[in-house]
Every structure is written in structure tokens, then in C-alpha cells.
């Protein structure tokens, strides 16, 4: 770059040279619009002088740099001022929200404001809507017959270990059930959970014994409640029950005994509930017709509703911790005439992973020994 800068005028110059002078009092009293017009005129004069003087583009930029520097500093100062105002407003807002009286006052004001706007804008459809802006490129979640091709020849899940997140993503997207044999080996639930331990945990823990259960299904009509079944285990010869824990405090306690499966991709967000399945005292060769039937578990997604076309895809992992369950995966009604039912014997330490969009799970008792399973649901877009 040339070292030439805005030089001093010489007697050899054949044109008027711009000079810096103080603004007059009359100019200081002008409106902002007229002041800006004067500045623009001066900058045009300076540019014409530089061109006539033979300055290069870099030299002209150097002449204008003091002016640009002042503008830049003014913009930075303005941004800093705005940032300070925003930070103070945020702190004040957080403090007000933490104060119960101010929080209630703010909520009341917002509620009244929205009610007042109803005659001019009916916003109620947004309250029940799941998305403010829908993605037009998102694939439909509803199954059709073309999706059934993935299960047309499917007869039994493969057993895998050391599975990667990328591999599990592929299985989920293609609705392919798999059995992971090393998913629970480090879980406390795998080492400790049995009928006696679970009964003691739910009866003695003040949170678990009083927490709300979303769903409880007992196959014993005389003991339809969870605590009745757990307290009667010492006297009863058999039991067959499953339930869904959905109270956050109860879910957190159970999560102390297991962790997120290592192979689960980040796209899967697990729901705020978990399921326990507990069976004992049954002899497959000597049970009634009712007890020998399969029991269907209707898994729910993260929001507490069944999977539907309007909601995200859902999946389930079903971990066998003790004993065995005879599992049947039934294809979605769309694929009933194309795909087959899949029968599985799930062994201790194995985890069945499947998509709720394609498959419905049913389980059946397989022996008199304790059988314990733990399950959870996840969603992905």
C-alpha cells in the first residue's frame, strides 16, 4: 500500500483544497437532517479533491478513516448501551418472576391482554397447536403400504452388541426391531431388581409409595392396585402386573438404577416416564386360559398420549432384567396383510428396541420364576 496520505496543499495545485474549520454557531443550530446534508456535501468535496489530486483508492480510504472511525466508535457505544439495558431488563425480569406476587401480577396482565385481543384476533388455535411454524419438507409420520416393505420378509430380530448410534438410527428409521445383548450389563437394575427388591422399594420409599401412576394393569382381579399386589407377594403364589411411573419424582428415583442406553442416537428424546413389568409364580404347563393369554402393553410417548400421525415418531426399549418373557410384536394395522407377527423369547440382560409406529408389543408369562422387565419410550422427529 502506498505511504501517501492526505498531503498538505501546495502552490502548484490548480484546484481548491478542502480545509478543516470549526462549525459556526448557525450550523450548530441546524436540524439533524440539515447537519447530515452538510456532512455529506463536505465528504463529496473531499472525495473530488482526492480524485483530482491523483490519490489511489487506498489513499482515499486513509483520508476517510478518521470519519469512519468516529462512526464505528459511536455504533459500538450504542450497542454497548443497548446491551446494558437488555442485561438489566433480564435481571429485573428474572427477579420479578421469582417473586410470587409479581409473577402472578405479570401472568394476570398477560392473560387479560390476550383476552382483550380476542375480538380482533382469535389466537386460541395457537394454544392447542404443536408448532407455530410447520416444516413443509418434513416427511409424514403416517404409515402406508410402501413402508410395509421393510417388514414383509422380517421374521425375527437379530441379536447385536457393540452397536453404534449410526446403526441404531438406521434400525429406527427402517422400523426394524433389534435385540441388544450388552445394553444393561452395567445397570444396577440388572444386578438388583427382583420381585422382593421392587416390593420393598415401592412400599418403603415415601415418594414411590405415594406417587401417581399413569397406568396400572394387574391380571389378578382380586388385587387390582399396585401396593395391594406388592404387599401380598409374601402370601400370594403368583402375580402378573405392569405399571407406568409418570410422576417426575418417582421416575428420577428409578433412573438411579439405569442409564440411557449407550447406543441411542441423540435424535431420540426419552419421555418423562418408565414402565415396570413384574411376573412370578406361573407355570406355563398348568395355567388357566386367561393367564396363558398374551398381555398387550400400549406404550405412550413423551407427552403421555399414544403415537399418532400428528406427533413425533416414537420408539420403545424393553429390557429383560430377570427371567424370560415370550414377546410377540404385531405389525401396524396398515401392514397386517403384508407383514408377519414376530415371536421372541427375551433372555435376562437383553434389550428389545423397536418402533411404536410399526409394532405393538404383547408379552406372556413363560415360567414360575421371577420375571422382571423395565421399559421406556422415546420420541424423534
TORLOKE-644105 format. One record per residue (C-alpha): x, y, z. Coordinates in steps of 0.05 Angstrom, whole numbers, plus 5000, padded with zeros to 4 digits. Layout:
XYZ ...
// end
This chain:
500050005000 502550704984 505151105042 501851735013 496752035059 492452665057 498053145038 498353885052 496254344994 501854674953 502155284909 502354824848 495254574860 490454834807 484254674847 481154864914 483854474972 478954285028 480754565096 478254395165 474554955200 470354985263 462854955255 459355625261 454055765313 448755785259 450955095234 450554815305 443355045310 441154685246 436554085247 439553395245 437453295173 440953935151 447253765191 447553085156 446753435089 452753895105 456953295125 455152935061 456953555019 463753615054 465152875042 463552954969 468253554964 473753154999 472752574950 473053034889 479453354916 482752674927 480952454856 483753094825 490053024867 491252334838 490251944902 489451194897 483450814926 487550624987 489751344998 482651584993 480651065045 486151315091 483452025085 476451795104 478751325161 478251845217 470951975198 469351235194 472951125260 468451625295 462251295265 464650605284 466050815356 459151135360 455850485336 459850065386 457950535442 450650485421 450949715421 454149705490 448650165516 443249715487 446749105516 446849425585 439449595581 437848875558 442048565614 438849005668 431948845639 433448105640 435848125712 429748525734 425148045696 428247435729 427647755798 420347925785 418847225761 421846925824 417447355868 410747015873 406647655877 409947985817 409747335777 402247265789 401348005771 405147915705 401247285688 394647645702 396648235659 398647785601 392247375608 387847995608 391648275549 390447645508 383147635528 382348355505 385348185437 380347625424 375248065388 380748285339 384947645334 382846945353 389346645378 386246035411 388245565355 395545705372 394545475443 392744775421 397644755362 404244385370 408244825322 407945565307 411445455240 410944775206 416544495164 413844375094 419643895079 418443435139 416342745120 409442495140 409542045201 403541635179 405040935153 402740705085 403440045048 410140245018 413040265089 411039545099 416539305052 421539365109 417838825149 415038395093 420537875099 422238025172 421537415216 425937515278 430338075305 437838005300 441937995364 447538505365 452538815413 457439395410 452239745366 453640465345 448941055345 449141075269 447040345265 441340455314 438941065275 438440625213 434440095251 429640615278 428540955211 427040295177 422540055235 426939445245 426739135315 433438905344 435738565408 441838875441 445338375485 450138835523 445439425537 444239315612 450538975636 452639575677 445839755706 444339705780 437339485760 440238875724 444038675787 438738825840 431738825811 427338235831 420338185860 422638245932 427138845919 421939215878 416439085930 420939345986 422939955945 415840165928 412940025997 418340356039 420240945996 415641526014 415841805943 414541155905 409140925954 405141565945 406641785874 401441795819 401641235768 399241365697 397140645686 396840005727 394539345698 394038745744 392038055718 389337875788 382238155793 382438095869 388538555874 387839105822 392239605858 399839615856 401139665931 396039115944 399938655898 406738845926 404538765998 401338095984 407337785949 409337416012 402537076016 400637015942 403336455899 403436855835 402537555807 402637885739 402638635736 405539225698 405239975711 407540645684 411141135730 409841845707 410942275769 417542625759 419942485830 418541735822 421741705753 428142025780 428741515835 428140935786 433141265739 438341185793 438340445775 439340515700 442340975649 440841195578 442640615531 449640755503 447540635431 441641105430 442641675380 442042405403 435842495359 431842065409 428942455467 426542005523 419842125556 418542315627 416141625648 418340905653 414940225657 415939615702 413338915685 413138405741 411037675739 412237085785 409336415806 406536195739 407435505709 406435525634 404234795632 398934895686 395535575679 388435785663 386536015593 386336735617 393236715648 396236385585 393936965541 398637505517 398138165552 398538775507 402239395532 400140035498 406340465504 405541215508 410241745482 413542325519 407242745520 403042195552 398942035490 399041455443 403241535380 399341875324 400442205257 400542895289 406042725338 413342535334 415641835318 416141405380 420440825400 420940355459 426439965492 424339365533 429839085578 429338385608 432538415677 430437745707 427237125679 424137075610 418237365573 415237095509 414537715466 410137805405 410938415360 404638545320 405238975257 401339615248 394239525221 396539805154 401539235147 397438665176 396338325108 403638415088 407938315150 408137735199 407637725274 414537655305 415437175364 421337275411 424036965475 427537525513 433037295559 436037645620 440638215601 437538305532 434138935508 428938955453 428739615414 423039745366 418940295333 411940415360 409840675292 410439975262 409939485321 405439345380 408338935438 404938365474 408237935528 406637275560 408936915623 413936375609 415236035676 414436035751 420836415766 421037165775 420837565711 422338305713 422738785655 423939535651 421739965592 421840685569 419541085509 422941595465 421042085411 424542335350 422842795292 
// end
